[in-house]
């Protein structure tokens, strides 16, 4: 399994450097990182690639999608007026995450009695003279960040 590490050969030395596999990785400021980690890992199936508990920080991955969670008030916070002040966090933002199938996620959310923000739908979007299809749904994480999971329905 690729953990996002690249090995560089340096004269008489090997340097292992951790790099993010994606060029854009969102970091969500959360109110309780353990509750968020439980939601993302136990319910949604994300893998915790690494964490810093003393900072309330986790780096998570699911099928190539990556995100970070960081508890407000622990470790370093970017609190110069940019932190969320009230629930729901992430107002105006939804994060789209491609998965092979949405069914297992829907089953896990139902078993945990977590309501959906948007029920499953098949949606077609215009793109370059054709359409691309998504089977998708939206769920809010414990802090209200909206996650739009989708499986690819192809083109038409």
DRENDO-1510 file (C-alpha; in Angstrom, 1 decimal, always signed):
<recs>
REC; n; res; u; v; w
REC; 1; UNK; +0.0; +0.0; +0.0 .
REC; 2; UNK; +1.3; +3.4; -1.0 .
REC; 3; UNK; +1.6; +5.5; +2.2 .
REC; 4; UNK; +2.6; +8.7; +0.4 .
REC; 5; UNK; +6.4; +8.3; +1.0 .
REC; 6; UNK; +9.0; +8.9; -1.6 .
REC; 7; UNK; +12.5; +7.6; -1.3 .
REC; 8; UNK; +15.2; +9.8; -2.6 .
REC; 9; UNK; +18.8; +8.6; -3.2 .
REC; 10; UNK; +21.4; +11.0; -1.9 .
REC; 11; UNK; +25.1; +10.3; -2.1 .
REC; 12; UNK; +25.8; +7.9; +0.8 .
REC; 13; UNK; +22.4; +8.5; +2.3 .
REC; 14; UNK; +18.8; +7.6; +1.8 .
REC; 15; UNK; +16.3; +10.2; +2.8 .
REC; 16; UNK; +12.7; +9.2; +3.2 .
REC; 17; UNK; +10.4; +12.2; +2.9 .
REC; 18; UNK; +6.6; +12.1; +3.6 .
REC; 19; UNK; +4.7; +13.8; +0.9 .
REC; 20; UNK; +1.0; +14.4; +0.4 .
REC; 21; UNK; -0.2; +12.2; -2.5 .
REC; 22; UNK; -2.7; +14.9; -3.6 .
REC; 23; UNK; -1.9; +18.4; -4.5 .
REC; 24; UNK; -4.9; +19.8; -2.5 .
REC; 25; UNK; -5.7; +18.4; +0.9 .
REC; 26; UNK; -8.4; +20.2; +3.0 .
REC; 27; UNK; -7.8; +20.6; +6.7 .
REC; 28; UNK; -11.0; +20.8; +8.8 .
REC; 29; UNK; -10.9; +22.7; +12.1 .
REC; 30; UNK; -13.0; +20.5; +14.4 .
REC; 31; UNK; -14.4; +20.9; +17.9 .
REC; 32; UNK; -13.6; +17.3; +19.0 .
REC; 33; UNK; -10.9; +15.4; +17.0 .
REC; 34; UNK; -11.7; +12.1; +18.7 .
REC; 35; UNK; -15.4; +12.3; +17.7 .
REC; 36; UNK; -14.4; +13.4; +14.2 .
REC; 37; UNK; -11.8; +10.6; +13.9 .
REC; 38; UNK; -14.4; +8.1; +15.0 .
REC; 39; UNK; -16.9; +9.4; +12.4 .
REC; 40; UNK; -14.4; +9.3; +9.6 .
REC; 41; UNK; -12.6; +6.1; +10.4 .
REC; 42; UNK; -15.1; +3.8; +12.1 .
REC; 43; UNK; -18.2; +4.9; +10.2 .
REC; 44; UNK; -17.0; +6.1; +6.8 .
REC; 45; UNK; -13.9; +3.8; +6.6 .
REC; 46; UNK; -11.2; +6.3; +6.3 .
REC; 47; UNK; -7.7; +5.2; +7.3 .
REC; 48; UNK; -5.7; +7.3; +9.7 .
REC; 49; UNK; -2.3; +7.5; +8.0 .
REC; 50; UNK; -0.8; +9.4; +11.0 .
REC; 51; UNK; -1.9; +11.5; +14.0 .
REC; 52; UNK; -0.5; +13.8; +16.6 .
REC; 53; UNK; -2.9; +13.3; +19.6 .
REC; 54; UNK; -1.3; +16.1; +21.6 .
REC; 55; UNK; -2.4; +18.5; +18.8 .
REC; 56; UNK; -5.7; +16.8; +18.1 .
REC; 57; UNK; -4.6; +16.1; +14.5 .
REC; 58; UNK; -5.2; +13.3; +12.1 .
REC; 59; UNK; -4.2; +12.8; +8.4 .
REC; 60; UNK; -6.9; +10.6; +6.8 .
REC; 61; UNK; -7.3; +8.7; +3.5 .
REC; 62; UNK; -10.1; +6.9; +1.7 .
REC; 63; UNK; -9.6; +5.4; -1.7 .
REC; 64; UNK; -7.1; +8.2; -2.6 .
REC; 65; UNK; -9.1; +11.0; -1.1 .
REC; 66; UNK; -7.2; +12.7; +1.7 .
REC; 67; UNK; -8.1; +15.2; +4.4 .
REC; 68; UNK; -6.8; +16.4; +7.7 .
REC; 69; UNK; -8.7; +17.2; +10.9 .
REC; 70; UNK; -7.3; +19.5; +13.5 .
REC; 71; UNK; -8.9; +20.3; +16.9 .
REC; 72; UNK; -9.5; +24.0; +17.6 .
REC; 73; UNK; -7.4; +25.1; +20.6 .
REC; 74; UNK; -4.9; +22.3; +20.5 .
REC; 75; UNK; -1.5; +22.7; +18.9 .
REC; 76; UNK; -1.4; +25.4; +16.3 .
REC; 77; UNK; -4.6; +27.1; +15.2 .
REC; 78; UNK; -4.9; +29.7; +12.5 .
REC; 79; UNK; -7.0; +31.9; +14.7 .
REC; 80; UNK; -6.8; +35.3; +13.1 .
REC; 81; UNK; -10.5; +35.5; +12.4 .
REC; 82; UNK; -10.6; +32.5; +10.1 .
REC; 83; UNK; -11.7; +29.8; +12.5 .
REC; 84; UNK; -15.4; +28.7; +12.6 .
REC; 85; UNK; -17.3; +30.4; +15.4 .
REC; 86; UNK; -20.7; +28.6; +15.2 .
REC; 87; UNK; -22.2; +25.4; +14.0 .
REC; 88; UNK; -22.3; +24.2; +11.3 .
REC; 89; UNK; -18.7; +24.7; +10.3 .
REC; 90; UNK; -17.7; +25.0; +6.7 .
REC; 91; UNK; -20.7; +27.1; +5.6 .
REC; 92; UNK; -20.9; +27.3; +1.8 .
REC; 93; UNK; -18.5; +24.5; +1.3 .
REC; 94; UNK; -19.0; +20.8; +0.3 .
REC; 95; UNK; -16.2; +18.4; -0.4 .
REC; 96; UNK; -16.8; +15.9; -3.2 .
REC; 97; UNK; -15.2; +12.5; -2.6 .
REC; 98; UNK; -15.2; +9.8; -5.3 .
REC; 99; UNK; -15.7; +6.2; -4.0 .
REC; 100; UNK; -16.1; +2.9; -5.9 .
REC; 101; UNK; -19.7; +2.5; -4.6 .
REC; 102; UNK; -21.8; +4.6; -2.3 .
REC; 103; UNK; -23.9; +1.6; -1.0 .
REC; 104; UNK; -21.5; +0.6; +1.8 .
REC; 105; UNK; -21.2; +4.1; +3.1 .
REC; 106; UNK; -25.0; +4.5; +3.1 .
REC; 107; UNK; -25.3; +1.2; +5.0 .
REC; 108; UNK; -22.7; +2.3; +7.6 .
REC; 109; UNK; -24.4; +5.7; +8.1 .
REC; 110; UNK; -27.8; +4.1; +8.5 .
REC; 111; UNK; -26.5; +1.6; +11.0 .
REC; 112; UNK; -25.0; +4.5; +13.0 .
REC; 113; UNK; -28.3; +6.4; +12.7 .
REC; 114; UNK; -26.6; +9.4; +11.0 .
REC; 115; UNK; -29.1; +11.3; +8.9 .
REC; 116; UNK; -28.2; +12.4; +5.3 .
REC; 117; UNK; -28.2; +16.0; +4.3 .
REC; 118; UNK; -29.1; +15.0; +0.7 .
REC; 119; UNK; -30.6; +11.6; -0.1 .
REC; 120; UNK; -29.0; +9.5; -2.8 .
REC; 121; UNK; -29.6; +10.7; -6.3 .
REC; 122; UNK; -28.4; +10.2; -9.8 .
REC; 123; UNK; -27.2; +13.5; -11.2 .
REC; 124; UNK; -25.9; +14.3; -14.7 .
REC; 125; UNK; -23.7; +17.4; -15.3 .
REC; 126; UNK; -22.9; +19.0; -18.7 .
REC; 127; UNK; -19.3; +18.7; -19.6 .
REC; 128; UNK; -17.6; +19.3; -23.0 .
REC; 129; UNK; -20.7; +18.7; -25.1 .
REC; 130; UNK; -21.8; +15.6; -23.2 .
REC; 131; UNK; -22.8; +14.7; -19.7 .
REC; 132; UNK; -21.0; +13.0; -16.8 .
REC; 133; UNK; -23.0; +11.1; -14.2 .
REC; 134; UNK; -22.7; +10.8; -10.4 .
REC; 135; UNK; -24.7; +8.6; -8.0 .
REC; 136; UNK; -24.3; +10.8; -4.9 .
REC; 137; UNK; -25.4; +11.8; -1.5 .
REC; 138; UNK; -24.4; +14.4; +1.1 .
REC; 139; UNK; -23.8; +13.8; +4.8 .
REC; 140; UNK; -22.6; +16.3; +7.5 .
REC; 141; UNK; -19.7; +15.4; +9.7 .
REC; 142; UNK; -20.0; +16.0; +13.5 .
REC; 143; UNK; -19.1; +19.7; +13.0 .
REC; 144; UNK; -21.4; +20.2; +10.0 .
REC; 145; UNK; -18.8; +20.0; +7.2 .
REC; 146; UNK; -20.7; +18.7; +4.1 .
REC; 147; UNK; -19.3; +15.6; +2.4 .
REC; 148; UNK; -20.6; +14.7; -1.0 .
REC; 149; UNK; -19.7; +11.1; -1.8 .
REC; 150; UNK; -20.2; +9.9; -5.3 .
REC; 151; UNK; -19.7; +7.0; -7.6 .
REC; 152; UNK; -19.1; +7.5; -11.3 .
REC; 153; UNK; -21.9; +6.7; -13.6 .
REC; 154; UNK; -19.9; +7.3; -16.8 .
REC; 155; UNK; -20.6; +9.6; -19.7 .
REC; 156; UNK; -23.6; +10.1; -22.0 .
</recs>
